Amino acid sequence: MALEFIDYEIRGITVLRPIGRLTLGEPTATFRSTIRESLESGKKQIILDMSEVYFIDSSGLGELVTAHTTAVKHGGALKLLKLTQRVQDLVQLTKVYRVLEVFNEEEAAVASFTVVP
């Protein structure tokens, strides 16, 4: 099953909602290119709404960290929102939460970005 995305904006912040599995192969390639395209089009403040990612493997977890690093290199930021229990368990186990900010509420995630004049 291919990874799909729903995207929208809230107060100038891009929200990307991946739907499906974030695993080695086509899903991680799709994820990587979607993040890259967003950043290259000037969308530097990104929230990843993970509420519909029902499975993630180590490659997918690596892509989340890489996406964060890439966003920072482009002068932006990437934050996670609404982790499913399975993804939350993996993020806790691997201590990725030390690298990526994680939020349960969309409004809190949006408010966490510094407003640029």
C-alpha positions in Angstrom: 0.0 0.0 0.0 1.4 3.4 -1.0 1.8 6.2 1.5 -0.6 9.1 0.8 -0.7 12.6 2.2 -3.4 15.1 3.1 -1.9 18.6 3.4 -3.4 21.9 4.6 -2.2 25.2 6.2 -3.1 26.8 9.5 -1.8 30.3 10.1 1.0 29.8 7.6 2.1 26.5 9.0 2.0 23.4 6.8 0.3 20.4 8.2 1.1 17.1 6.4 -0.9 14.0 7.4 0.7 10.8 6.0 -1.8 8.0 5.7 -0.7 4.4 5.7 2.6 2.6 6.6 5.9 4.4 6.9 8.2 1.5 6.0 11.3 0.8 3.9 10.8 1.1 0.2 8.3 3.2 -1.7 6.6 4.6 1.5 9.8 6.2 2.8 10.8 7.4 -0.7 7.4 9.1 -1.0 7.7 10.6 2.4 11.2 11.9 1.7 10.2 13.5 -1.6 7.0 15.1 -0.1 9.1 16.7 2.7 11.7 17.9 0.2 9.1 19.4 -2.1 7.4 21.2 0.8 10.7 22.7 1.9 11.8 23.7 -1.6 8.5 25.4 -2.2 9.1 27.6 0.8 7.0 25.7 3.4 9.5 25.6 6.2 7.3 25.2 9.2 5.8 21.7 9.1 3.7 19.7 11.4 3.4 16.0 10.7 0.0 14.7 11.8 0.8 11.1 12.4 -2.7 10.1 13.5 -3.2 7.9 10.4 0.2 6.2 10.3 -0.7 2.8 11.6 2.8 1.2 11.3 6.3 2.5 11.2 9.6 0.5 11.0 13.2 1.6 11.7 13.5 3.1 8.2 10.4 5.2 8.7 11.7 6.4 12.1 15.0 7.3 10.4 13.1 9.3 7.8 11.3 11.3 10.6 14.7 12.2 12.0 16.1 13.0 8.6 13.1 15.1 7.8 13.6 17.1 11.0 17.3 17.6 10.1 16.5 18.6 6.5 13.9 21.2 7.7 16.4 22.7 10.2 19.0 22.9 7.4 16.5 24.8 5.3 15.9 27.3 8.1 12.7 25.6 9.3 11.3 23.2 11.8 9.3 19.9 11.8 7.2 18.7 14.7 5.1 15.6 15.2 1.4 15.6 16.1 -1.0 12.9 17.3 1.1 9.8 17.4 -0.7 6.5 17.3 0.1 4.2 20.2 2.4 2.0 18.1 4.4 5.0 16.8 4.4 6.6 20.3 5.8 3.4 21.8 8.6 3.3 19.2 9.4 7.0 19.6 9.6 6.5 23.4 11.7 3.3 23.1 14.2 4.9 20.8 14.2 8.2 22.6 13.5 10.1 19.3 11.3 12.5 21.4 14.6 14.0 22.4 15.1 15.2 18.8 11.6 15.8 17.6 8.9 17.8 19.5 5.7 15.8 19.9 2.3 17.3 20.5 -1.1 15.7 21.2 -3.2 18.8 20.2 -3.0 20.6 16.9 -3.4 24.1 18.4 -0.5 23.5 20.8 1.7 22.4 17.9 0.8 25.4 15.8 1.3 27.8 18.8 4.8 26.3 19.4 6.2 27.9 16.2 7.8 31.3 16.6 5.9 33.8 14.6 8.2 35.4 12.0 7.3 39.0 11.1 
